[in-house]
Structure formats: structure tokens, C-alpha cells
Amino acid sequence: MFRQITGFVFVVRHQQYILRGSEKKNMISSLLEVPEAENSQFEFKSSKTESSSLGRKLCKAASAFSNSGGGTFIVGLNDEGIADGGIAPTVGRTSISDWIDTKLQLVRPAVNYTVKIFEASDGRGLVEQERIVLTVESKRR
């Protein structure tokens, strides 16, 4: 299924990539590439995280990653890096990519980021039907 989303979108192996900015190298192409625990370049948030606090956590992590060597904020993984059901592809009536754009526009200085949506877990946990795992990769400023 292909959905038109603001920005350049392409689908590969049930994964939807929404590119923000011009860099494409070092992008995660599979959840199997994600480490089994958080580190200085990866932060995980469970599918159970409320969207009201998720926006604040996303902005904080994106800013920190941009000020360091870059990093990836992932929603839909537990503390061990396993998909735990996934999140809805919308927040209210807003697509998740538009919701992220709105949140990250508040970060100053501006953040260069890439949003990717995974509709399959690649054998690493469970992504329920009509749910996604979301990655936001922040590039170094």
C-alpha cells in the first residue's frame, strides 16, 4: 500500500521512507540493524507512550542528537529494542509525518531529520496490523 505523504516517499519491502533533508547515507533499512539496547545514538520509546509526552521527548532527543554526532529516536520498540505492537499512523486526524514536522519545527536551531515508517518488524517482535514503528533520524548540525 502506497500513501502520498508530504515529502519524498518510497516503499521498499513493506517499509515507507519519508525523506526530510538531503542526506540518505547511514539510514536504517531494517529493524534488524537497531541495537538491542539504547545507547548514545539510539533512543527507544514504547508503543504505549502517550502522544502528549511523545512530542516533548521527540524534540528533546532530536535536539540532543543534532548537537552531538546524530542519532535515531524510535517509537514502537521496548527497552530491549523489540517491536511491541506499533503505534497508529496518525495522531488524531493528522498523519504521523505531519505531526512530527509540526513538533520539530519548534526546535531551535532547526533540526535536519529523516522520518521512516516500518510496517513490518522483520522478525524482531510484533507490529500489529494498521500499526507502524517510527524512526526519526537526526543529523549532526
N, C-alpha and C positions, 0 to 999 in steps of 0.2 A: 504494500500500500504506500503510495507516494502522496505526501501532503505538501502543498505550497506554503512555505513559511518565509517570512521576511529574511532576506539574505540569500546567499548561495547555498542550495541544498542538494545533496546527492545521497543515494541509498546504496549500501554495499552490504551484502549478507545480513539483511534484517537490521542494519544499523543506519541511522539517519545522522548525517553530519550537517551542522549548520555553522558555516564559517563566518567568523567575525574577525576582521583584520586580515592581513595578507600572509601570515606565516602558516605553513602547513606541516613543517618538519617536526619530528618528535611527538606527533599526535598519537594517542592511544587508538588502536584499531580494533581491540578486543578487550573484554573484561579480564581475560586471562593474563593480560600484561600488567594488571594492577597488583601491587604488592599485597601480602596477606595481613599487613598491619599498617596503620598510619605512620608517616614519617615526615621529614621536613618538606617533602614535595607532594604529599597526598593527604587529604583530609576527607574522612568518610562521614556521612550523615545517614541515619536510618530512614527507611520509608515512613516511619512513624513520626518523624519530626514535623511539627506543625508549621504551616506556611507562614504564620505570623512571626515566628522566630527564625525561620529559614532565611528570609531575606536579609536580616541583620547579620546572621552568621556568614552568608554568602559574601556580602560586602566586606566584612572584616577579613575573611580569608583571601579574597581576590586582591585586596589592597596589600596584605602581608606578602602574598606570593609575588606580586608585581614589584615590591620593594626588595625582594630577595632574588633568588635565582629562577623564579617562576614555579608554578605548581598546579595541581589539579584538585578541585573540590568536587566530590562525587556524592550524589544523593540517591539512595536506594541500596546502599551497602551497610551491613552491620560492622561492628568493630574489627571483625576478622576479615573484612573485605569480601564477604559473601552477599550476593543479592538476596534481599529479604522481602520480596514481594513486588517492589517497584512503587512508583508514585504515579498519580494521574498526570496525563499530558497537558492538563490545563489547571489554572488557578482561577476558580470561578468560571467566567466565560473567556478568560484571556489565555492564549496559548502560552505554554511554559517558556518558550524562547522570547516572546514579547514581555512576559513578566520579568524575566532575567534582565533584558535590556533596560526596562524601567528601573529596576533596582540598581543596576551597575552604573547607570547614568548619574547617580547621586555621588559616586565615589570620585574624590579629587585628590591628586591629579587623576586624569582618566585612565582606565584600565584597558589594555589590549587583551582580548579574550576570544576563545573559541568554545562554542557550545556544541556538544554532541549528545545525541539521544540513542540509547541502545534499547531495542525492543526484545532482545534475547540475552540470556545470561551466559551463553557459550559454555554451559555445563557447570557454571560456578554459582550455585544457588538457584533461586526461582524468581523469574519476572512473570507475574500473572498477566493474563490476557487483558488488553486495554490499559496496561501499565508500562512504565519505562524506568530505566536507570539513566540518570542525567549526569553528564560531566561538564564542568566549566574549567577550561584550562586557561590560566592567567599567564601571560608572557612577562618577562622582565622588562621594566621600563627602560 
